[in-house]
Amino acid sequence: MKKGEIKKQEILRTAEARFCRYGYEETSIQDILDDLHTSKGSFYHHFTSKEALLEAICKYRAESTSLEIMDAVSTDAIPVDALNTLISGIIPFSGEKLSFLLMILPVFSGPEGVRLKNGYMNELSSIYNDPIRDVIKKGTETGCFSCSDSDFSASLLLTVIHHYWMAVCDLILADHKSGNRTDPSELLTMTEQYRSALERILFAPFGSITLLSLPDLINLTDQIHLHLQEV
């Protein structure tokens, strides 16, 4: 890796750590420079603004978290299992993905939120589209699914998946803003509706697609509300 790329990665990791700890809005470029013991020239050589830095972090996170998921998808895996593994990689509700989500959630409700969400979702779609298409094609060939156009089905599936996790986030954010705790049973109803939609797209058996369980949703709700109280 070239020296410039090493420095860029160092800025990304340092900025993300600070954003996670103190919040994006409360962190200035100078704070990041102080942590790195570097100059403004070094920062602006790689990023034009703090917003551009956050967009780069989103892209970096989408790429890095997908590597483990792709390794876990075996070429001889049952198509339904492979698809559920890929879906779990897209939805940022666990592990490092959740830590990243907690960091960017407050930004989603800000003026740059729409652009940031779209950029992150587009990056995920570009990474996962081909693997999902291939799994759908294999599943159709083996009788797990019934899709005449795997490319269209993959695109539609990704749209629904993104809509699902953003709908969950939007509901929790709205409840927090109004001073309410999100009812996990409401999230479970929403989850079942999206799960059913995904299965209908694929003509897959009922219950074959896995999203979040009630305990998962309770844990997710608690962590997001707690985080939003702290930032």
Stockholm file with secondary structure:
# STOCKHOLM 1.0

chainA/1-231         MKKGEIKKQEILRTAEARFCRYGYEETSIQDILDDLHTSKGSFYHHFTSKEALLEAICKYRAESTSLEIMDAVSTDAIPVDALNTLISGIIPFSGEKLSFLLMILPVFSGPEGVRLKNGYMNELSSIYNDPIRDVIKKGTETGCFSCSDSDFSASLLLTVIHHYWMAVCDLILADHKSGNRTDPSELLTMTEQYRSALERILFAPFGSITLLSLPDLINLTDQIHLHLQEV
#=GR chainA/1-231 SS CCHHHHHHHHHHHHHHHHHHHHCTTTCCHHHHHHHHTCCHHHHHHHCSSHHHHHHHHHHHHHHHHHHHHHHHSCTTSCHHHHHHHHHHHHSCCSHHHHHHHHHHHHHHTSTTHHHHHHHHHHHHHHHHHHHHHHHHHHHHHTTSCCCSCHHHHHHHHHHHHHHHHHHHHHHHHHHHHTTCCCCHHHHHHHHHHHHHHHHHHHTCCTTCSCCCCHHHHHHHHHHHHHHHHHC
#=GC SS_cons         CCHHHHHHHHHHHHHHHHHHHHCTTTCCHHHHHHHHTCCHHHHHHHCSSHHHHHHHHHHHHHHHHHHHHHHHSCTTSCHHHHHHHHHHHHSCCSHHHHHHHHHHHHHHTSTTHHHHHHHHHHHHHHHHHHHHHHHHHHHHHTTSCCCSCHHHHHHHHHHHHHHHHHHHHHHHHHHHHTTCCCCHHHHHHHHHHHHHHHHHHHTCCTTCSCCCCHHHHHHHHHHHHHHHHHC
//
